[in-house]
Amino acid sequence: MNFENFLTNIEPDYKNRFLNDIWNFTDEDIEHTHDFIQLLFPLNEQSESVFHGYCLNTKSSIINIKSNDLAKSNIVTSSKWFLSFLERNTHWRRKHDHNYLRITRIIKSLRLLVSDEEANKFYESFIELIDESLRSKINLTTLSYWENA
């Protein structure tokens, strides 16, 4: 799979979904589909949660995305899209939730492919969704992952 072509909506992913198709997921689709987050927010390491095998495995793939303004813009759009999903829903606001791993991935991908500024913006916007009651429930390791991603 060519991540740059997927992120610019030129080619579909390995399941024949274009970027716009994923952006049109319902909240239920977002919550229960587990293979898209690695595609919207690719990293240079394999996912430990989903085993489709796709990651940014060459330096050139990272450089190509970092050099493509549309790809970077679409990664930022995807981060805002996912943040709006979190804003609309409360089911994830508990001690442990698989969305916490997704959040770490988004921050790391933004930092790797777009900029520290965009990664920090996403982190700060997400942290605003967490009140003190929830913050006290989330384990310190998770909070540390987000801070250091």
C-alpha positions as MATLAB code, in Angstrom:
seq = 'MNFENFLTNIEPDYKNRFLNDIWNFTDEDIEHTHDFIQLLFPLNEQSESVFHGYCLNTKSSIINIKSNDLAKSNIVTSSKWFLSFLERNTHWRRKHDHNYLRITRIIKSLRLLVSDEEANKFYESFIELIDESLRSKINLTTLSYWENA';
ca = [
       0.000    0.000    0.000;
       1.265    3.452   -0.926;
       0.558    5.694    2.065;
       1.216    8.931    0.200;
      -1.330    8.035   -2.488;
      -3.841    6.934    0.140;
      -3.369   10.100    2.207;
      -3.922   12.251   -0.877;
      -7.032   10.276   -1.852;
      -5.475    9.035   -5.101;
      -5.607    5.339   -4.197;
      -7.692    3.280   -1.798;
      -6.316    1.341    1.145;
      -5.863   -2.414    1.160;
      -9.630   -2.857    1.720;
     -10.505   -0.596   -1.219;
     -11.532    2.323    1.028;
     -10.540    5.820    0.051;
      -9.666    8.414    2.674;
     -13.039   10.096    2.139;
     -14.805    6.782    2.769;
     -13.214    6.553    6.191;
     -14.029   10.188    6.965;
     -17.660    9.233    6.293;
     -17.669    6.463    8.920;
     -20.430    6.629   11.496;
     -19.451    6.874   15.145;
     -20.223    3.179   15.444;
     -17.906    2.432   12.507;
     -15.139    4.488   14.088;
     -15.512    2.722   17.407;
     -15.743   -0.829   16.085;
     -13.447   -0.769   13.048;
      -9.912   -1.323   14.212;
      -7.799   -1.271   11.065;
      -8.162    2.294    9.822;
      -6.308    4.301   12.465;
      -2.949    2.872   11.361;
      -3.685    4.039    7.825;
      -4.855    7.568    8.644;
      -1.922    8.001   11.047;
       0.944    5.882    9.792;
       4.102    5.355   11.800;
       7.513    3.911   11.060;
       6.776    0.931   13.307;
       4.369   -1.989   13.142;
       1.134   -1.747   15.100;
       0.987   -3.981   18.140;
      -2.817   -3.982   17.972;
      -3.690   -4.569   14.316;
      -1.752   -7.001   12.201;
      -2.383   -5.950    8.595;
       1.354   -5.307    8.282;
       1.288   -1.810    6.822;
       3.648    0.827    8.170;
       6.108    3.397    6.863;
       8.988    0.988    6.382;
      11.294    3.195    4.319;
      12.820    6.607    4.938;
      11.685    7.684    1.479;
       8.024    6.999    2.319;
       8.338    9.300    5.342;
      10.150   11.988    3.340;
       7.556   11.814    0.542;
       4.669   12.376    2.972;
       6.515   15.136    4.830;
       7.092   16.845    1.458;
       3.468   16.548    0.338;
       1.330   19.433    1.604;
      -1.946   17.669    0.741;
      -0.951   14.493    2.581;
       0.034   16.528    5.656;
      -3.146   18.587    5.480;
      -5.222   15.412    5.286;
      -3.449   13.954    8.332;
      -4.356   17.119   10.247;
      -7.943   16.894    8.944;
      -8.067   13.269   10.110;
      -6.870   14.300   13.565;
      -9.642   16.900   13.807;
     -12.151   14.337   12.520;
     -11.126   11.879   15.235;
     -11.159   14.575   17.905;
     -14.737   15.454   16.928;
     -15.649   11.771   17.369;
     -14.259   11.936   20.910;
     -16.136   15.166   21.589;
     -19.445   13.618   20.477;
     -19.084   10.464   22.550;
     -18.514    9.667   26.194;
     -18.141    5.878   26.191;
     -14.338    6.196   25.999;
     -14.138    8.272   29.187;
     -13.089    5.520   31.560;
      -9.991    4.025   33.121;
      -8.948    1.925   30.097;
     -10.119    2.243   26.516;
      -8.670    1.236   23.146;
      -9.079    4.823   21.984;
      -6.211    5.759   24.303;
      -3.832    3.806   22.064;
      -5.310    5.584   19.067;
      -4.633    8.952   20.680;
      -0.984    8.063   21.260;
      -0.666    6.988   17.627;
      -2.221   10.215   16.347;
       0.172   12.373   18.365;
       3.190   10.324   17.230;
       2.112   10.375   13.575;
       1.494   14.126   13.597;
       4.928   14.641   15.152;
       6.638   12.300   12.639;
       4.907   13.469    9.463;
       3.482   16.960    9.987;
       5.007   19.002   12.816;
       5.546   19.267   16.536;
       3.117   22.188   16.505;
       0.252   20.100   15.080;
       1.036   17.208   17.433;
       0.966   19.593   20.383;
      -2.298   21.197   19.208;
      -3.967   17.794   19.020;
      -2.631   16.791   22.442;
      -3.809   20.041   24.034;
      -7.252   19.801   22.405;
      -7.612   16.226   23.572;
      -6.498   17.007   27.119;
      -9.222   19.675   27.295;
     -11.769   16.849   26.922;
     -10.537   15.203   30.106;
     -11.868   16.589   33.359;
     -10.151   16.011   36.708;
     -12.458   13.109   37.539;
     -11.420   11.231   34.408;
      -7.781   12.253   34.731;
      -7.657   10.629   38.159;
      -9.000    7.357   36.675;
      -6.503    7.146   33.804;
      -3.297    5.407   34.800;
      -0.135    7.485   34.936;
       1.547    5.380   32.252;
      -1.115    6.343   29.723;
      -0.902   10.016   30.657;
       2.872    9.782   30.269;
       2.573    8.194   26.802;
       0.453   11.120   25.629;
       2.779   13.697   27.120;
       5.853   12.084   25.572;
       4.435   11.005   22.206;
];
